[in-house]
Amino acid sequence: MDKDKIIALLNQDLEGEHGAIIQYLTHAYAMGEGEMACEIEAIAREEMRHLDWLAETIVELGDTPSLERGTMRMEGTLVTDWMKNGVLLEEAAVVQYKEHIKAISDPKIKRLLQRILSDEESHHGKFEHFVSKAQKEGARDVRGSRTDKVVQTLNWGIEHEYTVILQYMFQSYMTTNPEAKKQLEDQAINEMQHLGWLAEKIIDISGNPRIEHTEVDQSTRTTDMLRADIKIEQEVAAAYDRAATETEDPGLKELLLRLRDHEVYHTEVFSDLLKEEEHQG
């Protein structure tokens, strides 16, 4: 199999991991606090690790990781339905990875896919267990129907966080600057925390978190990446600050100001990196 075909298969796998991450996070947040929700979030983090490994391998092969989101199974209103969807998604992933392992002869890539397959088989078993556990424990959807300006603002925040998670991870794969790579990875992880905080807050106030993103900057020159990142961080820091001044909820105000301060920090980190990159260039 030639390199282009291998890359196409790996991007197919990467897109599947991306879809699984969002499916599992959506369902975990919708269940609120609890042991099973935490276990599902842990599975989502393992899928994030898979995505990272696949993206790095695609870059090593000289190509660009896909940012598309693969299949998600979101139908059903009961938690047991969601867990069955997890079983079906993992069944499909197991079949696909086995096919790709058989098709690809490169021993390093084959070994990586076998490693990921082991996790997917474990996830499949866990979701089978969650089906009966959800039914036994009476797990339910705790999302509410609140859709006022507060919920809209928090969902806007999720949209931003999801967008920059993808953006910073993509840039971390594509940059040739080791320090920029490290910082982009670190700030992406911080943005993942932000997304979780916002989703949990929406659940707390009887809303419904919506995990969607907007256009992702896909610059491949480090200076262009950093300029785009500084711009979006400055805009979002200002937006969080405005939202904080408009709310009378002390808990929400604290969250928004904390997010603002983190975004200001990101701006300063990216600004320093840009100065260094321009100086070296």
N, C-alpha and C positions, 0 to 999 in steps of 0.2 A: 504494500500500500504506500502511495507517495505521500509526501509531507502535507500537501494541501488537503487530502482526504482525511488524514489524521487530525489536522487542525479543525476541520469541519465536525468531526465526531466529538472532539474535546469541547468545542463550543456548544454542541448540542447537550453534552453532559453539564456544562457550566450553566446553561440556561435552565436546565432542570433543577439544579441546586438553587438557583435564584428563585424560581417559582415555589419550591418547597419551603424556603426560608420565610417568604411572605405568607404563605398558607398557614404555616405553623405558628408564626408570631400573631397573626390575626386571630386565630382560634385561642391561643394561650391568653392573650389580653382579654378576649371576650369572656373567658371563664373567671376572670378576676384572680384574687389571691388563692393559693392552695397548692398542695403538693403536686398534683397532676399538671397544672399550668406551668409550674417550675420545671418539671421534667420535660415538657414539650418545648419550652424555651431552650433547655439544654440541648435538645435534639437540633433545634434551629441553629444553635451556635456550632454544632458539629458540621451542619451543612454549610455554614459560612467558611469553616476551615477547608472543606472540600472545594468550594468555589475558589478560594485563595490558591490552593495547590494547582487547580486546573488552569487558572488565569496565568500563574507564573510559568507553567509548562508551555502554554500557548505563546507567551512572549519569548521564551527560550527558543521556540521553533521559528521565531521571526515574524510573528503575526500579532493581531490585536484581539484581546478578549471581547466577546460579545457582552453588551449591556442589556440584551433582550431578556424578558422574563418568560420562562417556560410554562408548561401546563400547571394550572392550579385547580384543585377540586374544592369548590367553595359552596356547593349546593347543600341543602339540608338546614333544618332549624334547630335540631337537637344536638347536644354534645356527642351523643353516640353516633349520629350521622357524620360529624366531623372526624371522629376517630376512625370510622370505617373509611372515610375519604383518605385518611393518612395511610391506612393499610393498602388501599388501592394505588396510591401514589408511590409507595415504597415497592410494591410488587412490580410496577412498571419500571422503576429505577433499577431494580435487581435484574430484570430481563435485559434492559438496555446495557447496563455495565457488562453483563456476561457476553452479550453480542460484541461489544466494542473490545473487550479483552481478547476474544477469539479472532477478531478482525485485524488487530494491531500487533505487529511482530516486534516492535521496539521493546526490548526487555525492561528498560527503565519506566517507560510509560505503562506497560502492561502491569508492572509491579505496583505503580501508583493506583491504577484502576482497581486492582485486586484489593488493595488496602481500603479504598473507598467502598467497594462492594461489601466488605466485611461489616462496615458501619451500617450500610443500608439494610443488610439482612437483620442486624440487631434492631434497627429502627422498626422494621416490619413486625418483629415479635413484640416490641413494646406497644405499638399501636393496637395490635390484636388484644393485648392485655388491657389497654385503656378502654376498649369498647365495653368489656364487661365491668371494668372498674367504674366507668362513668355511669353506667346503668345502676350498679349497686349503690353508689354513693349519691345518686341523684344530682350529678353535676348539671349545671344549667348555664344558659347564656345570661350574663348579668349586665349586658349593654342596655342603655336606656334610649329614649327617643328625643332627648333634649337637642335642639339645633340652633340655639341662639348665638349671639355674636361671640360669646366666650368660647363655645365649642368650635365655632368656625375659625376663630383665631388659633386655637390649639391644633386643629386639623391643618391649618395653614403651616404651623410650625412643623408638624409631622412631614408634610409635603417637602418642606425645605430640608429637613434633616435627612430624609430618604434620598433626596437629590444629591446632597453633598457627600453622603456616604458612598454612593456610586461614583461620584466625581473624584473624590480623593483616592478611593481604591484604584480606580482606573489610572489615575495619574501616577500613583505609587508604582504600578506595574510598568508604566511607559517611561518614566524619568530615568536618566542615566546618572543623576546626582544622588549619591548614597544618603546624604543627610536629608535631602528633600524627600526621598523615599521613606525614610524612617519617620519623619515628622508627618507626612501625609497619612501614613498608616496609623500613627498615634491619634491624629485629629479625627480620622474616620471612626476609630473606636470610641472616641469621646462623643461623636455625633450619634453613634448607635445608642449610647447611654441616654442622650437627649430624647431620641425617638421613644424609648421605653418610658421615660419619665412623663412625656406628653401623653402617650397612650394611656398610661395608668391614671393620670389626672382626669382625662376625659371619662374614663370608666367611673371614677370616684364621683363625678358630678352628673352621672346618668346620661352621658353622651355615647357616641359610637365612633371609635377611632377609624380613620380612613387612611390606609397605607398606600398612597400613590405618590409618584414623583413627577417633576416637570423636566424640561430639557436639560440634559447633562452636557457640560462643556467637555469636549474630547480633544483638547489641545494636546499635542505631542512634544512641543518645545517647552522646556521647564519654565522659562521666563513667561511664556504665554499662559501656562497653567497657573502660575502664582499670581499673575495679574488678575485672572478671572476669579481666583479664590479670594483674593483681597477684596475685590468688588462685591462679591456676594456676601462675604462676612460683614463688611461695613453696612450693607443694606439691611441685613437681618438683625444685627446688633441694634440698629436704630429702631427697627420694627418691634423687637422685643421690649425695648425701652418705652416706646409709645404705649404698647399694650399694658405694661406694668403701671403706667401713670393713670390709665383709664379704669383699672379694676379696684374695687374696694375689698376684695377677698384677700386677706393677708397671706394665706397659703399660696394662692395663685401668684400674687405679687412677688413673693419670695422666689418662686420657681422661675418666673419670667426674668427677674433680675439676675438670678444665677446663670440662666442661659445667656443673657446679654453679656455678662462678664466673661463667660467662656468664649463667646464669639469674638469679643475684643481681644482676648488672649490669642486666639487663632490668627486674627488679623496681624498682630504684632509678630508672631512666629513666621508667618508667610512673608511679611514685609522684610524681616531680617534675611530670610532665605533669598528673596528677590535681589536685595542689595549685594549679597555675596555672589549670586549667580551673574549679575550684571558686571560686577567687578572682575570676575574671572573671565568673562566673555570679552 
